[in-house]
Amino acid sequence: MVVASAVVFVVSLLIGALGIYIGARIIVGERSFDHAIVTALFGAIIWAVVGYLVGWIPLFGPLLALLAYIAVINVRYPADWTAAAMIGLVAWVTVLIVLYALAAIGITGFEAVGVPGV
């Protein structure tokens, strides 16, 4: 059970990192997948912590969690807040497409670590 959970976590993290990698490559020209993996991991941790602390507050809680996630991208990549938000948006769309394709062929469900709301 623990091994299966670890495999699901790692695969989900890699899918989330792929989204961030594609977003960062398109928006700021960053070409390091390793950097995207660490960003996805930090983003997931920050999203979870902020969501746990204030996520219960209607509208404000999820918005703060999203801003915290974008802040992680902003710190990890040489970009301003707008570019960080665009990286996050491209990551979200990319992960949505990958998860849809994987779910359509019966491999996985619609969830990934490192990209919120997917």
Jmol script that loads the backbone (N, CA, C; Angstrom):
load data "model"
ATOM      1  N   MET A   1       0.819  -1.192   0.000  1.00  0.00           N
ATOM      2  CA  MET A   1       0.000   0.000   0.000  1.00  0.00           C
ATOM      3  C   MET A   1       0.869   1.265   0.000  1.00  0.00           C
ATOM      4  N   VAL A   2       1.921   1.274   0.812  1.00  0.00           N
ATOM      5  CA  VAL A   2       2.808   2.441   0.882  1.00  0.00           C
ATOM      6  C   VAL A   2       3.551   2.612  -0.439  1.00  0.00           C
ATOM      7  N   VAL A   3       3.990   1.517  -1.027  1.00  0.00           N
ATOM      8  CA  VAL A   3       4.713   1.592  -2.298  1.00  0.00           C
ATOM      9  C   VAL A   3       3.788   2.123  -3.396  1.00  0.00           C
ATOM     10  N   ALA A   4       2.557   1.642  -3.428  1.00  0.00           N
ATOM     11  CA  ALA A   4       1.595   2.118  -4.434  1.00  0.00           C
ATOM     12  C   ALA A   4       1.334   3.611  -4.268  1.00  0.00           C
ATOM     13  N   SER A   5       1.189   4.064  -3.022  1.00  0.00           N
ATOM     14  CA  SER A   5       0.976   5.489  -2.771  1.00  0.00           C
ATOM     15  C   SER A   5       2.186   6.312  -3.202  1.00  0.00           C
ATOM     16  N   ALA A   6       3.371   5.803  -2.944  1.00  0.00           N
ATOM     17  CA  ALA A   6       4.593   6.508  -3.336  1.00  0.00           C
ATOM     18  C   ALA A   6       4.693   6.606  -4.858  1.00  0.00           C
ATOM     19  N   VAL A   7       4.340   5.534  -5.553  1.00  0.00           N
ATOM     20  CA  VAL A   7       4.375   5.544  -7.021  1.00  0.00           C
ATOM     21  C   VAL A   7       3.379   6.559  -7.565  1.00  0.00           C
ATOM     22  N   VAL A   8       2.172   6.583  -7.012  1.00  0.00           N
ATOM     23  CA  VAL A   8       1.158   7.542  -7.454  1.00  0.00           C
ATOM     24  C   VAL A   8       1.646   8.966  -7.203  1.00  0.00           C
ATOM     25  N   PHE A   9       2.241   9.207  -6.040  1.00  0.00           N
ATOM     26  CA  PHE A   9       2.768  10.540  -5.726  1.00  0.00           C
ATOM     27  C   PHE A   9       3.843  10.957  -6.724  1.00  0.00           C
ATOM     28  N   VAL A  10       4.802  10.071  -6.996  1.00  0.00           N
ATOM     29  CA  VAL A  10       5.912  10.406  -7.895  1.00  0.00           C
ATOM     30  C   VAL A  10       5.402  10.658  -9.311  1.00  0.00           C
ATOM     31  N   VAL A  11       4.515   9.793  -9.802  1.00  0.00           N
ATOM     32  CA  VAL A  11       3.976   9.981 -11.151  1.00  0.00           C
ATOM     33  C   VAL A  11       3.181  11.280 -11.226  1.00  0.00           C
ATOM     34  N   SER A  12       2.368  11.558 -10.207  1.00  0.00           N
ATOM     35  CA  SER A  12       1.597  12.800 -10.183  1.00  0.00           C
ATOM     36  C   SER A  12       2.511  14.017 -10.131  1.00  0.00           C
ATOM     37  N   LEU A  13       3.574  13.916  -9.341  1.00  0.00           N
ATOM     38  CA  LEU A  13       4.541  15.013  -9.254  1.00  0.00           C
ATOM     39  C   LEU A  13       5.217  15.248 -10.608  1.00  0.00           C
ATOM     40  N   LEU A  14       5.568  14.181 -11.291  1.00  0.00           N
ATOM     41  CA  LEU A  14       6.208  14.319 -12.597  1.00  0.00           C
ATOM     42  C   LEU A  14       5.261  14.924 -13.629  1.00  0.00           C
ATOM     43  N   ILE A  15       3.991  14.580 -13.568  1.00  0.00           N
ATOM     44  CA  ILE A  15       3.011  15.171 -14.482  1.00  0.00           C
ATOM     45  C   ILE A  15       2.855  16.661 -14.173  1.00  0.00           C
ATOM     46  N   GLY A  16       2.775  17.008 -12.887  1.00  0.00           N
ATOM     47  CA  GLY A  16       2.700  18.417 -12.496  1.00  0.00           C
ATOM     48  C   GLY A  16       3.941  19.180 -12.917  1.00  0.00           C
ATOM     49  N   ALA A  17       5.107  18.552 -12.748  1.00  0.00           N
ATOM     50  CA  ALA A  17       6.368  19.195 -13.153  1.00  0.00           C
ATOM     51  C   ALA A  17       6.423  19.388 -14.661  1.00  0.00           C
ATOM     52  N   LEU A  18       5.872  18.443 -15.408  1.00  0.00           N
ATOM     53  CA  LEU A  18       5.837  18.590 -16.864  1.00  0.00           C
ATOM     54  C   LEU A  18       5.054  19.848 -17.251  1.00  0.00           C
ATOM     55  N   GLY A  19       3.923  20.066 -16.585  1.00  0.00           N
ATOM     56  CA  GLY A  19       3.137  21.269 -16.857  1.00  0.00           C
ATOM     57  C   GLY A  19       3.907  22.534 -16.551  1.00  0.00           C
ATOM     58  N   ILE A  20       4.579  22.571 -15.411  1.00  0.00           N
ATOM     59  CA  ILE A  20       5.371  23.745 -15.046  1.00  0.00           C
ATOM     60  C   ILE A  20       6.540  23.920 -16.010  1.00  0.00           C
ATOM     61  N   TYR A  21       7.178  22.819 -16.391  1.00  0.00           N
ATOM     62  CA  TYR A  21       8.291  22.883 -17.335  1.00  0.00           C
ATOM     63  C   TYR A  21       7.844  23.503 -18.663  1.00  0.00           C
ATOM     64  N   ILE A  22       6.724  23.028 -19.189  1.00  0.00           N
ATOM     65  CA  ILE A  22       6.235  23.562 -20.462  1.00  0.00           C
ATOM     66  C   ILE A  22       5.866  25.035 -20.310  1.00  0.00           C
ATOM     67  N   GLY A  23       5.190  25.379 -19.214  1.00  0.00           N
ATOM     68  CA  GLY A  23       4.846  26.780 -18.980  1.00  0.00           C
ATOM     69  C   GLY A  23       6.072  27.664 -18.865  1.00  0.00           C
ATOM     70  N   ALA A  24       7.065  27.212 -18.109  1.00  0.00           N
ATOM     71  CA  ALA A  24       8.293  28.008 -17.926  1.00  0.00           C
ATOM     72  C   ALA A  24       9.090  28.096 -19.219  1.00  0.00           C
ATOM     73  N   ARG A  25       9.079  27.040 -19.992  1.00  0.00           N
ATOM     74  CA  ARG A  25       9.815  27.075 -21.265  1.00  0.00           C
ATOM     75  C   ARG A  25       9.164  28.059 -22.237  1.00  0.00           C
ATOM     76  N   ILE A  26       7.845  28.061 -22.286  1.00  0.00           N
ATOM     77  CA  ILE A  26       7.133  28.963 -23.193  1.00  0.00           C
ATOM     78  C   ILE A  26       7.248  30.415 -22.728  1.00  0.00           C
ATOM     79  N   ILE A  27       7.040  30.661 -21.433  1.00  0.00           N
ATOM     80  CA  ILE A  27       6.942  32.034 -20.919  1.00  0.00           C
ATOM     81  C   ILE A  27       8.303  32.677 -20.687  1.00  0.00           C
ATOM     82  N   VAL A  28       9.243  31.958 -20.045  1.00  0.00           N
ATOM     83  CA  VAL A  28      10.541  32.577 -19.715  1.00  0.00           C
ATOM     84  C   VAL A  28      11.737  31.879 -20.334  1.00  0.00           C
ATOM     85  N   GLY A  29      11.523  30.832 -21.101  1.00  0.00           N
ATOM     86  CA  GLY A  29      12.620  30.149 -21.772  1.00  0.00           C
ATOM     87  C   GLY A  29      13.442  29.239 -20.899  1.00  0.00           C
ATOM     88  N   GLU A  30      12.964  28.911 -19.712  1.00  0.00           N
ATOM     89  CA  GLU A  30      13.684  28.021 -18.793  1.00  0.00           C
ATOM     90  C   GLU A  30      13.639  26.594 -19.335  1.00  0.00           C
ATOM     91  N   ARG A  31      14.766  25.890 -19.319  1.00  0.00           N
ATOM     92  CA  ARG A  31      14.846  24.568 -19.932  1.00  0.00           C
ATOM     93  C   ARG A  31      15.212  23.453 -18.953  1.00  0.00           C
ATOM     94  N   SER A  32      15.077  23.665 -17.657  1.00  0.00           N
ATOM     95  CA  SER A  32      15.467  22.654 -16.680  1.00  0.00           C
ATOM     96  C   SER A  32      14.236  21.930 -16.124  1.00  0.00           C
ATOM     97  N   PHE A  33      14.151  20.629 -16.436  1.00  0.00           N
ATOM     98  CA  PHE A  33      13.049  19.833 -15.894  1.00  0.00           C
ATOM     99  C   PHE A  33      13.240  19.606 -14.398  1.00  0.00           C
ATOM    100  N   ASP A  34      14.495  19.470 -13.965  1.00  0.00           N
ATOM    101  CA  ASP A  34      14.776  19.302 -12.534  1.00  0.00           C
ATOM    102  C   ASP A  34      14.248  20.497 -11.737  1.00  0.00           C
ATOM    103  N   HIS A  35      14.442  21.691 -12.272  1.00  0.00           N
ATOM    104  CA  HIS A  35      13.955  22.907 -11.623  1.00  0.00           C
ATOM    105  C   HIS A  35      12.419  22.873 -11.531  1.00  0.00           C
ATOM    106  N   ALA A  36      11.775  22.369 -12.576  1.00  0.00           N
ATOM    107  CA  ALA A  36      10.313  22.269 -12.588  1.00  0.00           C
ATOM    108  C   ALA A  36       9.819  21.257 -11.557  1.00  0.00           C
ATOM    109  N   ILE A  37      10.563  20.165 -11.364  1.00  0.00           N
ATOM    110  CA  ILE A  37      10.169  19.165 -10.365  1.00  0.00           C
ATOM    111  C   ILE A  37      10.198  19.778  -8.967  1.00  0.00           C
ATOM    112  N   VAL A  38      11.274  20.477  -8.646  1.00  0.00           N
ATOM    113  CA  VAL A  38      11.392  21.106  -7.323  1.00  0.00           C
ATOM    114  C   VAL A  38      10.306  22.171  -7.156  1.00  0.00           C
ATOM    115  N   THR A  39      10.050  22.939  -8.205  1.00  0.00           N
ATOM    116  CA  THR A  39       8.999  23.960  -8.151  1.00  0.00           C
ATOM    117  C   THR A  39       7.643  23.316  -7.916  1.00  0.00           C
ATOM    118  N   ALA A  40       7.361  22.223  -8.606  1.00  0.00           N
ATOM    119  CA  ALA A  40       6.086  21.518  -8.422  1.00  0.00           C
ATOM    120  C   ALA A  40       5.954  20.998  -6.994  1.00  0.00           C
ATOM    121  N   LEU A  41       7.039  20.461  -6.453  1.00  0.00           N
ATOM    122  CA  LEU A  41       7.004  19.950  -5.084  1.00  0.00           C
ATOM    123  C   LEU A  41       6.764  21.076  -4.087  1.00  0.00           C
ATOM    124  N   PHE A  42       7.530  22.172  -4.198  1.00  0.00           N
ATOM    125  CA  PHE A  42       7.326  23.321  -3.306  1.00  0.00           C
ATOM    126  C   PHE A  42       5.923  23.900  -3.474  1.00  0.00           C
ATOM    127  N   GLY A  43       5.478  24.003  -4.723  1.00  0.00           N
ATOM    128  CA  GLY A  43       4.143  24.535  -4.992  1.00  0.00           C
ATOM    129  C   GLY A  43       3.054  23.698  -4.351  1.00  0.00           C
ATOM    130  N   ALA A  44       3.207  22.376  -4.430  1.00  0.00           N
ATOM    131  CA  ALA A  44       2.216  21.479  -3.818  1.00  0.00           C
ATOM    132  C   ALA A  44       2.208  21.614  -2.300  1.00  0.00           C
ATOM    133  N   ILE A  45       3.392  21.719  -1.707  1.00  0.00           N
ATOM    134  CA  ILE A  45       3.485  21.861  -0.245  1.00  0.00           C
ATOM    135  C   ILE A  45       2.856  23.179   0.194  1.00  0.00           C
ATOM    136  N   ILE A  46       3.224  24.266  -0.474  1.00  0.00           N
ATOM    137  CA  ILE A  46       2.676  25.580  -0.110  1.00  0.00           C
ATOM    138  C   ILE A  46       1.163  25.610  -0.316  1.00  0.00           C
ATOM    139  N   TRP A  47       0.695  25.078  -1.446  1.00  0.00           N
ATOM    140  CA  TRP A  47      -0.756  25.015  -1.728  1.00  0.00           C
ATOM    141  C   TRP A  47      -1.466  24.262  -0.600  1.00  0.00           C
ATOM    142  N   ALA A  48      -0.902  23.124  -0.181  1.00  0.00           N
ATOM    143  CA  ALA A  48      -1.530  22.314   0.863  1.00  0.00           C
ATOM    144  C   ALA A  48      -1.544  23.037   2.208  1.00  0.00           C
ATOM    145  N   VAL A  49      -0.435  23.656   2.577  1.00  0.00           N
ATOM    146  CA  VAL A  49      -0.355  24.351   3.868  1.00  0.00           C
ATOM    147  C   VAL A  49      -1.314  25.539   3.906  1.00  0.00           C
ATOM    148  N   VAL A  50      -1.263  26.377   2.881  1.00  0.00           N
ATOM    149  CA  VAL A  50      -2.151  27.549   2.853  1.00  0.00           C
ATOM    150  C   VAL A  50      -3.603  27.105   2.758  1.00  0.00           C
ATOM    151  N   GLY A  51      -3.868  26.092   1.942  1.00  0.00           N
ATOM    152  CA  GLY A  51      -5.233  25.571   1.843  1.00  0.00           C
ATOM    153  C   GLY A  51      -5.738  25.037   3.170  1.00  0.00           C
ATOM    154  N   TYR A  52      -4.872  24.360   3.919  1.00  0.00           N
ATOM    155  CA  TYR A  52      -5.252  23.842   5.224  1.00  0.00           C
ATOM    156  C   TYR A  52      -5.543  24.978   6.208  1.00  0.00           C
ATOM    157  N   LEU A  53      -4.702  26.016   6.175  1.00  0.00           N
ATOM    158  CA  LEU A  53      -4.847  27.107   7.141  1.00  0.00           C
ATOM    159  C   LEU A  53      -6.027  28.032   6.842  1.00  0.00           C
ATOM    160  N   VAL A  54      -6.222  28.380   5.568  1.00  0.00           N
ATOM    161  CA  VAL A  54      -7.267  29.363   5.244  1.00  0.00           C
ATOM    162  C   VAL A  54      -8.224  28.898   4.143  1.00  0.00           C
ATOM    163  N   GLY A  55      -8.052  27.667   3.669  1.00  0.00           N
ATOM    164  CA  GLY A  55      -8.872  27.176   2.570  1.00  0.00           C
ATOM    165  C   GLY A  55     -10.357  27.116   2.872  1.00  0.00           C
ATOM    166  N   TRP A  56     -10.698  27.068   4.132  1.00  0.00           N
ATOM    167  CA  TRP A  56     -12.104  26.982   4.538  1.00  0.00           C
ATOM    168  C   TRP A  56     -12.838  28.315   4.394  1.00  0.00           C
ATOM    169  N   ILE A  57     -12.121  29.415   4.232  1.00  0.00           N
ATOM    170  CA  ILE A  57     -12.746  30.734   4.096  1.00  0.00           C
ATOM    171  C   ILE A  57     -13.258  30.867   2.661  1.00  0.00           C
ATOM    172  N   PRO A  58     -14.563  31.039   2.479  1.00  0.00           N
ATOM    173  CA  PRO A  58     -15.114  31.114   1.123  1.00  0.00           C
ATOM    174  C   PRO A  58     -14.425  32.197   0.283  1.00  0.00           C
ATOM    175  N   LEU A  59     -14.102  31.866  -0.932  1.00  0.00           N
ATOM    176  CA  LEU A  59     -13.467  32.702  -1.939  1.00  0.00           C
ATOM    177  C   LEU A  59     -12.066  33.162  -1.534  1.00  0.00           C
ATOM    178  N   PHE A  60     -11.908  33.718  -0.356  1.00  0.00           N
ATOM    179  CA  PHE A  60     -10.629  34.255   0.097  1.00  0.00           C
ATOM    180  C   PHE A  60      -9.587  33.151   0.299  1.00  0.00           C
ATOM    181  N   GLY A  61      -9.980  32.036   0.906  1.00  0.00           N
ATOM    182  CA  GLY A  61      -9.047  30.941   1.187  1.00  0.00           C
ATOM    183  C   GLY A  61      -8.444  30.339  -0.073  1.00  0.00           C
ATOM    184  N   PRO A  62      -9.274  29.879  -1.025  1.00  0.00           N
ATOM    185  CA  PRO A  62      -8.710  29.343  -2.263  1.00  0.00           C
ATOM    186  C   PRO A  62      -7.902  30.378  -3.052  1.00  0.00           C
ATOM    187  N   LEU A  63      -8.322  31.633  -3.007  1.00  0.00           N
ATOM    188  CA  LEU A  63      -7.585  32.686  -3.706  1.00  0.00           C
ATOM    189  C   LEU A  63      -6.202  32.877  -3.081  1.00  0.00           C
ATOM    190  N   LEU A  64      -6.123  32.845  -1.757  1.00  0.00           N
ATOM    191  CA  LEU A  64      -4.818  32.941  -1.085  1.00  0.00           C
ATOM    192  C   LEU A  64      -3.926  31.750  -1.422  1.00  0.00           C
ATOM    193  N   ALA A  65      -4.515  30.557  -1.480  1.00  0.00           N
ATOM    194  CA  ALA A  65      -3.736  29.370  -1.841  1.00  0.00           C
ATOM    195  C   ALA A  65      -3.194  29.502  -3.263  1.00  0.00           C
ATOM    196  N   LEU A  66      -4.009  29.997  -4.172  1.00  0.00           N
ATOM    197  CA  LEU A  66      -3.558  30.205  -5.548  1.00  0.00           C
ATOM    198  C   LEU A  66      -2.450  31.254  -5.615  1.00  0.00           C
ATOM    199  N   LEU A  67      -2.601  32.345  -4.880  1.00  0.00           N
ATOM    200  CA  LEU A  67      -1.561  33.376  -4.855  1.00  0.00           C
ATOM    201  C   LEU A  67      -0.256  32.836  -4.266  1.00  0.00           C
ATOM    202  N   ALA A  68      -0.364  31.980  -3.256  1.00  0.00           N
ATOM    203  CA  ALA A  68       0.836  31.375  -2.665  1.00  0.00           C
ATOM    204  C   ALA A  68       1.527  30.470  -3.677  1.00  0.00           C
ATOM    205  N   TYR A  69       0.748  29.711  -4.452  1.00  0.00           N
ATOM    206  CA  TYR A  69       1.301  28.849  -5.494  1.00  0.00           C
ATOM    207  C   TYR A  69       2.014  29.685  -6.565  1.00  0.00           C
ATOM    208  N   ILE A  70       1.391  30.772  -6.984  1.00  0.00           N
ATOM    209  CA  ILE A  70       2.005  31.663  -7.982  1.00  0.00           C
ATOM    210  C   ILE A  70       3.262  32.315  -7.399  1.00  0.00           C
ATOM    211  N   ALA A  71       3.238  32.612  -6.103  1.00  0.00           N
ATOM    212  CA  ALA A  71       4.418  33.184  -5.449  1.00  0.00           C
ATOM    213  C   ALA A  71       5.603  32.221  -5.511  1.00  0.00           C
ATOM    214  N   VAL A  72       5.335  30.918  -5.353  1.00  0.00           N
ATOM    215  CA  VAL A  72       6.409  29.925  -5.468  1.00  0.00           C
ATOM    216  C   VAL A  72       7.017  29.983  -6.868  1.00  0.00           C
ATOM    217  N   ILE A  73       6.166  30.025  -7.881  1.00  0.00           N
ATOM    218  CA  ILE A  73       6.661  30.122  -9.257  1.00  0.00           C
ATOM    219  C   ILE A  73       7.441  31.419  -9.446  1.00  0.00           C
ATOM    220  N   ASN A  74       6.924  32.509  -8.890  1.00  0.00           N
ATOM    221  CA  ASN A  74       7.574  33.811  -9.009  1.00  0.00           C
ATOM    222  C   ASN A  74       8.974  33.797  -8.386  1.00  0.00           C
ATOM    223  N   VAL A  75       9.121  33.108  -7.269  1.00  0.00           N
ATOM    224  CA  VAL A  75      10.420  33.024  -6.601  1.00  0.00           C
ATOM    225  C   VAL A  75      11.368  32.095  -7.359  1.00  0.00           C
ATOM    226  N   ARG A  76      10.847  31.012  -7.902  1.00  0.00           N
ATOM    227  CA  ARG A  76      11.683  29.990  -8.540  1.00  0.00           C
ATOM    228  C   ARG A  76      12.117  30.334  -9.971  1.00  0.00           C
ATOM    229  N   TYR A  77      11.403  31.238 -10.634  1.00  0.00           N
ATOM    230  CA  TYR A  77      11.728  31.575 -12.021  1.00  0.00           C
ATOM    231  C   TYR A  77      11.990  33.071 -12.164  1.00  0.00           C
ATOM    232  N   PRO A  78      12.844  33.442 -13.131  1.00  0.00           N
ATOM    233  CA  PRO A  78      13.177  34.855 -13.338  1.00  0.00           C
ATOM    234  C   PRO A  78      12.040  35.571 -14.064  1.00  0.00           C
ATOM    235  N   ALA A  79      11.007  35.879 -13.316  1.00  0.00           N
ATOM    236  CA  ALA A  79       9.827  36.471 -13.946  1.00  0.00           C
ATOM    237  C   ALA A  79       9.119  37.377 -12.958  1.00  0.00           C
ATOM    238  N   ASP A  80       8.200  38.176 -13.481  1.00  0.00           N
ATOM    239  CA  ASP A  80       7.368  38.983 -12.601  1.00  0.00           C
ATOM    240  C   ASP A  80       6.093  38.197 -12.279  1.00  0.00           C
ATOM    241  N   TRP A  81       5.197  38.823 -11.535  1.00  0.00           N
ATOM    242  CA  TRP A  81       3.961  38.149 -11.116  1.00  0.00           C
ATOM    243  C   TRP A  81       3.095  37.738 -12.307  1.00  0.00           C
ATOM    244  N   THR A  82       3.056  38.569 -13.335  1.00  0.00           N
ATOM    245  CA  THR A  82       2.241  38.237 -14.507  1.00  0.00           C
ATOM    246  C   THR A  82       2.795  37.002 -15.209  1.00  0.00           C
ATOM    247  N   ALA A  83       4.104  36.962 -15.391  1.00  0.00           N
ATOM    248  CA  ALA A  83       4.718  35.801 -16.031  1.00  0.00           C
ATOM    249  C   ALA A  83       4.543  34.552 -15.174  1.00  0.00           C
ATOM    250  N   ALA A  84       4.664  34.704 -13.861  1.00  0.00           N
ATOM    251  CA  ALA A  84       4.468  33.560 -12.964  1.00  0.00           C
ATOM    252  C   ALA A  84       3.037  33.029 -13.071  1.00  0.00           C
ATOM    253  N   ALA A  85       2.073  33.939 -13.140  1.00  0.00           N
ATOM    254  CA  ALA A  85       0.673  33.519 -13.299  1.00  0.00           C
ATOM    255  C   ALA A  85       0.468  32.826 -14.645  1.00  0.00           C
ATOM    256  N   MET A  86       1.133  33.321 -15.680  1.00  0.00           N
ATOM    257  CA  MET A  86       1.018  32.697 -17.005  1.00  0.00           C
ATOM    258  C   MET A  86       1.666  31.306 -17.011  1.00  0.00           C
ATOM    259  N   ILE A  87       2.783  31.152 -16.318  1.00  0.00           N
ATOM    260  CA  ILE A  87       3.405  29.825 -16.193  1.00  0.00           C
ATOM    261  C   ILE A  87       2.431  28.875 -15.509  1.00  0.00           C
ATOM    262  N   GLY A  88       1.806  29.344 -14.430  1.00  0.00           N
ATOM    263  CA  GLY A  88       0.826  28.531 -13.724  1.00  0.00           C
ATOM    264  C   GLY A  88      -0.361  28.159 -14.604  1.00  0.00           C
ATOM    265  N   LEU A  89      -0.830  29.091 -15.413  1.00  0.00           N
ATOM    266  CA  LEU A  89      -1.964  28.829 -16.303  1.00  0.00           C
ATOM    267  C   LEU A  89      -1.585  27.812 -17.381  1.00  0.00           C
ATOM    268  N   VAL A  90      -0.426  27.989 -17.998  1.00  0.00           N
ATOM    269  CA  VAL A  90       0.029  27.028 -19.010  1.00  0.00           C
ATOM    270  C   VAL A  90       0.228  25.655 -18.370  1.00  0.00           C
ATOM    271  N   ALA A  91       0.773  25.624 -17.161  1.00  0.00           N
ATOM    272  CA  ALA A  91       0.956  24.353 -16.449  1.00  0.00           C
ATOM    273  C   ALA A  91      -0.379  23.673 -16.218  1.00  0.00           C
ATOM    274  N   TRP A  92      -1.358  24.432 -15.776  1.00  0.00           N
ATOM    275  CA  TRP A  92      -2.687  23.876 -15.503  1.00  0.00           C
ATOM    276  C   TRP A  92      -3.308  23.290 -16.769  1.00  0.00           C
ATOM    277  N   VAL A  93      -3.246  24.035 -17.869  1.00  0.00           N
ATOM    278  CA  VAL A  93      -3.820  23.566 -19.137  1.00  0.00           C
ATOM    279  C   VAL A  93      -3.067  22.331 -19.634  1.00  0.00           C
ATOM    280  N   THR A  94      -1.747  22.354 -19.542  1.00  0.00           N
ATOM    281  CA  THR A  94      -0.937  21.215 -19.980  1.00  0.00           C
ATOM    282  C   THR A  94      -1.274  19.961 -19.191  1.00  0.00           C
ATOM    283  N   VAL A  95      -1.337  20.095 -17.880  1.00  0.00           N
ATOM    284  CA  VAL A  95      -1.640  18.947 -17.029  1.00  0.00           C
ATOM    285  C   VAL A  95      -3.058  18.447 -17.296  1.00  0.00           C
ATOM    286  N   LEU A  96      -3.978  19.352 -17.501  1.00  0.00           N
ATOM    287  CA  LEU A  96      -5.349  18.961 -17.822  1.00  0.00           C
ATOM    288  C   LEU A  96      -5.381  18.110 -19.095  1.00  0.00           C
ATOM    289  N   ILE A  97      -4.658  18.530 -20.109  1.00  0.00           N
ATOM    290  CA  ILE A  97      -4.606  17.780 -21.373  1.00  0.00           C
ATOM    291  C   ILE A  97      -3.961  16.406 -21.169  1.00  0.00           C
ATOM    292  N   VAL A  98      -2.829  16.357 -20.458  1.00  0.00           N
ATOM    293  CA  VAL A  98      -2.143  15.085 -20.216  1.00  0.00           C
ATOM    294  C   VAL A  98      -3.038  14.144 -19.414  1.00  0.00           C
ATOM    295  N   LEU A  99      -3.657  14.656 -18.350  1.00  0.00           N
ATOM    296  CA  LEU A  99      -4.514  13.803 -17.526  1.00  0.00           C
ATOM    297  C   LEU A  99      -5.752  13.340 -18.284  1.00  0.00           C
ATOM    298  N   TYR A 100      -6.300  14.190 -19.115  1.00  0.00           N
ATOM    299  CA  TYR A 100      -7.448  13.790 -19.930  1.00  0.00           C
ATOM    300  C   TYR A 100      -7.053  12.647 -20.858  1.00  0.00           C
ATOM    301  N   ALA A 101      -5.893  12.781 -21.500  1.00  0.00           N
ATOM    302  CA  ALA A 101      -5.429  11.733 -22.411  1.00  0.00           C
ATOM    303  C   ALA A 101      -5.173  10.430 -21.655  1.00  0.00           C
ATOM    304  N   LEU A 102      -4.526  10.507 -20.496  1.00  0.00           N
ATOM    305  CA  LEU A 102      -4.257   9.302 -19.707  1.00  0.00           C
ATOM    306  C   LEU A 102      -5.543   8.666 -19.176  1.00  0.00           C
ATOM    307  N   ALA A 103      -6.499   9.501 -18.757  1.00  0.00           N
ATOM    308  CA  ALA A 103      -7.774   8.976 -18.274  1.00  0.00           C
ATOM    309  C   ALA A 103      -8.579   8.361 -19.421  1.00  0.00           C
ATOM    310  N   ALA A 104      -8.487   8.951 -20.601  1.00  0.00           N
ATOM    311  CA  ALA A 104      -9.231   8.439 -21.757  1.00  0.00           C
ATOM    312  C   ALA A 104      -8.771   7.037 -22.147  1.00  0.00           C
ATOM    313  N   ILE A 105      -7.483   6.743 -21.927  1.00  0.00           N
ATOM    314  CA  ILE A 105      -7.002   5.398 -22.248  1.00  0.00           C
ATOM    315  C   ILE A 105      -6.974   4.493 -21.014  1.00  0.00           C
ATOM    316  N   GLY A 106      -7.521   4.985 -19.898  1.00  0.00           N
ATOM    317  CA  GLY A 106      -7.701   4.164 -18.706  1.00  0.00           C
ATOM    318  C   GLY A 106      -6.498   4.002 -17.809  1.00  0.00           C
ATOM    319  N   ILE A 107      -5.534   4.886 -17.912  1.00  0.00           N
ATOM    320  CA  ILE A 107      -4.322   4.755 -17.096  1.00  0.00           C
ATOM    321  C   ILE A 107      -4.457   5.430 -15.734  1.00  0.00           C
ATOM    322  N   THR A 108      -5.088   6.598 -15.671  1.00  0.00           N
ATOM    323  CA  THR A 108      -5.146   7.360 -14.426  1.00  0.00           C
ATOM    324  C   THR A 108      -6.425   8.166 -14.339  1.00  0.00           C
ATOM    325  N   GLY A 109      -6.593   8.836 -13.185  1.00  0.00           N
ATOM    326  CA  GLY A 109      -7.697   9.773 -12.995  1.00  0.00           C
ATOM    327  C   GLY A 109      -7.209  11.182 -13.203  1.00  0.00           C
ATOM    328  N   PHE A 110      -8.050  12.154 -12.864  1.00  0.00           N
ATOM    329  CA  PHE A 110      -7.716  13.561 -13.079  1.00  0.00           C
ATOM    330  C   PHE A 110      -7.113  14.186 -11.834  1.00  0.00           C
ATOM    331  N   GLU A 111      -5.840  13.899 -11.536  1.00  0.00           N
ATOM    332  CA  GLU A 111      -5.166  14.524 -10.415  1.00  0.00           C
ATOM    333  C   GLU A 111      -3.658  14.516 -10.616  1.00  0.00           C
ATOM    334  N   ALA A 112      -3.022  15.590 -10.178  1.00  0.00           N
ATOM    335  CA  ALA A 112      -1.564  15.682 -10.286  1.00  0.00           C
ATOM    336  C   ALA A 112      -1.039  16.529  -9.140  1.00  0.00           C
ATOM    337  N   VAL A 113       0.111  16.144  -8.611  1.00  0.00           N
ATOM    338  CA  VAL A 113       0.758  16.890  -7.542  1.00  0.00           C
ATOM    339  C   VAL A 113       1.569  18.006  -8.172  1.00  0.00           C
ATOM    340  N   GLY A 114       1.450  19.210  -7.601  1.00  0.00           N
ATOM    341  CA  GLY A 114       2.273  20.308  -8.079  1.00  0.00           C
ATOM    342  C   GLY A 114       1.549  21.310  -8.940  1.00  0.00           C
ATOM    343  N   VAL A 115       0.333  21.003  -9.335  1.00  0.00           N
ATOM    344  CA  VAL A 115      -0.494  21.950 -10.087  1.00  0.00           C
ATOM    345  C   VAL A 115      -1.865  21.942  -9.439  1.00  0.00           C
ATOM    346  N   PRO A 116      -2.249  23.036  -8.785  1.00  0.00           N
ATOM    347  CA  PRO A 116      -3.506  23.049  -8.041  1.00  0.00           C
ATOM    348  C   PRO A 116      -4.743  22.972  -8.930  1.00  0.00           C
ATOM    349  N   GLY A 117      -5.759  22.362  -8.385  1.00  0.00           N
ATOM    350  CA  GLY A 117      -7.059  22.323  -9.046  1.00  0.00           C
ATOM    351  C   GLY A 117      -7.160  21.361 -10.202  1.00  0.00           C
ATOM    352  N   VAL A 118      -6.154  20.544 -10.386  1.00  0.00           N
ATOM    353  CA  VAL A 118      -6.230  19.581 -11.486  1.00  0.00           C
ATOM    354  C   VAL A 118      -6.372  18.198 -10.913  1.00  0.00           C
TER     355      VAL A 118
END
end "model"
wireframe off; spacefill off
backbone 0.3
color backbone group
